[in-house]
């Protein structure tokens, strides 16, 4: 069954750098297929799980960027910019067996690159209000799972 990533993002990106920006990012997304699998995973192992897997849907990370140019007119400003953003979400389950404990880790990594333009108006001399923020972005999502068996090699699947 195919899964679709349809994210909306919220972040803070103004640490006062004159030629760039950086900050914390938080992104919610729906991962119905993976969360359905996690429910089955937890149900099948409910008697041996000391720590079940949590659902996925909230990634956190950082965003940094650079302002290529900013032109300020009397009543409006326009900025050209580029950015890089990385977010991840990781959950681990621990299963207690007679032979030892098995840990299973699932991780979602989201990487975004983009270039864009924003348009705004100055409110006061030190405060601007960004009205339009448009960007062309490249998004990449990566999912990996790893299982760590007692006395054996850790198995990683991407």
N, C-alpha and C positions, 0 to 999 in steps of 0.2 A: 504494500500500500504506500503510495507516494506521500511525502511530508512536504509541507510548504512553510517557509519562513517568511512571515509578513510582519516585520517589526515596526514599532514606533519607538522613537528614542527621545530621551530627555537627558540633558547634560548641562554642566556648568563649564563655561569656557572663557573666562576673562580674568586672568591672573595679573593683569596690568602690564603685560609685555607690549611695547609699542609696535613691534613688527610681527607679532604672532599671538597665539593663544594656546592655552592648555588647561586641562582640568579633568575632573572625574566624570564618568559617563555611566548611565544606568539604562538598560534596555529591556523591555518586556517583549516576549514573543510567545506564540502558541506552538507547542510541539506535541500535538495530540497523539500521533502514532507512537512516539517514544514514551510518553507518559502512560499510554495503555499497556505497553510492554513492561514498564516498571511495575505497574499494578500486578501483572501476572507473575513477574519475577518475585516480588515480595510475597504474593499469595502462595506460590509453589514452595517457598523456603521459610514460611512463617514460623515453623517449629525450631528452626536452627539459626535464624537471624538474630544477632544481638543488636544490630544496627541496620534497619532497612534503608533502601534507597529513597530519596526524596524526589518529587516531581521537578521537572525542568520548566523554566519560563521567565527567569530573571537573571540576566547577565550583567556583570559590572566590569568596569575597566577604565581606560584613560583615552583621552583624545588630545592630540597636539596638532598645531597647524601654523601656517605662516601667511601673513598678508602680503601678497605680491605688490599691490598698490592700493592706495586709498585717495580718492579725490573728493574734496569737500567743496561744495558750492554754497551759496548763501542759505538755502533752505533745505538742502538734501546732500547726502554723501553716498558714494558708491565704493565698494571694496571688492577686489579680486583676491581669492584666497585658495589655499590647498590644505588638505588635512589627512591625518592618519589616525585611525581609531582601532583599538583592540579591546575586546570584551571576552570574558569567559565565565563559565559556570561548571562547577565540578561537584559530583556527589559520590559518596562511597558507601558500600554495604559491607558489613562484616558478618560472616557466617561461621558459627562454631560447630566443628565436627569432631569426631573422636580422634582423627589424625592431626588436628590443629585448627587454626582459624584461616579461612580463605577471605581475602578482601577483593572486592570487585569495585572498580572505579569507572565511572562514565564522565566524559568531559565534552562540552560544546565550546568551541572557540569561534568567535566571529571577528573578522578583520575587514575593515572598510578603508578605502582610499578615495579621495575625491578632490575635485576642483569646483569652485563655485563663485558666486557673486552675491553680495547683499546690498540692499538699498535701505537707507534710513534717514531719519531726520534728527537734528540736534534739539534736545530739550533745553539744556542749559550748557554752559561752556564746557563742563566736564562730563556730561551725561548725554548719550545718544540713544535713540530708540530705533532698533532694527525692525523695519516693517516687512521687508521681503528678504528671504534667505533661500536661494536656489542653488542646487549643486548637482553635478553629474558624478555619480559614485560607482565604484566597483566593490562588490561585496563578495566575501568568501566565507563559507561556513565549513567547519571541520568537526567531525565527531570521532571520538576514540573511546575504546573501552580497554581496560586492562584487568587481568585476574592474577592475583598473587597466591600461589599454592604453597603450603608448608613444605620446605625442603626441595622445592623445584624452581624452575625458571619462571619469571613473570612473563605472561603472554599479553602482548599489546596488539590490538587491531584498530586500524584507522579506516 
